[in-house]
Amino acid sequence: MVFRQEVENGFTVTVPALPGCVSFGETLEEAEEMAKEAIELYLESLREHGEEVPR
């Protein structure tokens, strides 16, 4: 996960291993939790569509 502090407030999180997997949280802790959830949903979507899940 890559965390970027936003100018206004909060943190944007990207997951380079999962293109398009992006999340946001107002605190670092919230951003991390939101990113974990986004990763789970991303992987679930890949499985549902029969796509390869990265290791």
C-alpha positions in Angstrom: 0.0 0.0 0.0 1.1 3.5 -0.8 -0.3 6.3 1.4 -0.4 9.9 0.2 -1.4 12.7 2.5 -3.9 15.0 0.8 -3.5 18.8 1.0 -7.0 19.4 2.4 -7.2 16.4 4.8 -7.0 12.6 4.9 -5.0 10.0 3.1 -5.4 8.4 -0.3 -4.2 4.8 -0.5 -3.2 3.0 -3.7 -2.2 -0.6 -4.1 0.3 -0.9 -7.0 -0.1 -4.7 -7.3 -3.8 -4.2 -8.0 -4.4 -1.6 -10.7 -7.3 0.7 -9.9 -7.5 -0.3 -6.2 -7.7 3.0 -4.5 -9.2 4.0 -1.1 -9.3 7.0 1.3 -9.4 7.6 5.0 -9.4 10.7 7.2 -6.6 9.2 9.4 -3.8 6.8 8.6 -5.5 4.1 10.6 -8.8 4.6 8.8 -7.0 4.8 5.4 -5.3 1.4 6.2 -8.6 -0.2 7.2 -10.4 1.1 4.2 -7.6 -0.1 1.9 -7.8 -3.6 3.4 -11.5 -3.7 2.7 -10.9 -2.4 -0.8 -8.3 -5.2 -1.4 -10.7 -7.9 -0.2 -13.5 -6.6 -2.5 -11.1 -6.3 -5.4 -9.9 -9.9 -5.0 -13.5 -11.1 -4.6 -14.4 -9.4 -7.8 -11.5 -11.0 -9.7 -12.6 -14.4 -8.4 -16.3 -13.8 -9.4 -15.2 -12.8 -12.9 -12.9 -15.8 -13.3 -9.8 -13.6 -13.5 -6.4 -14.5 -12.2 -5.7 -13.4 -8.6 -2.2 -11.9 -8.1 -0.1 -13.6 -5.5 
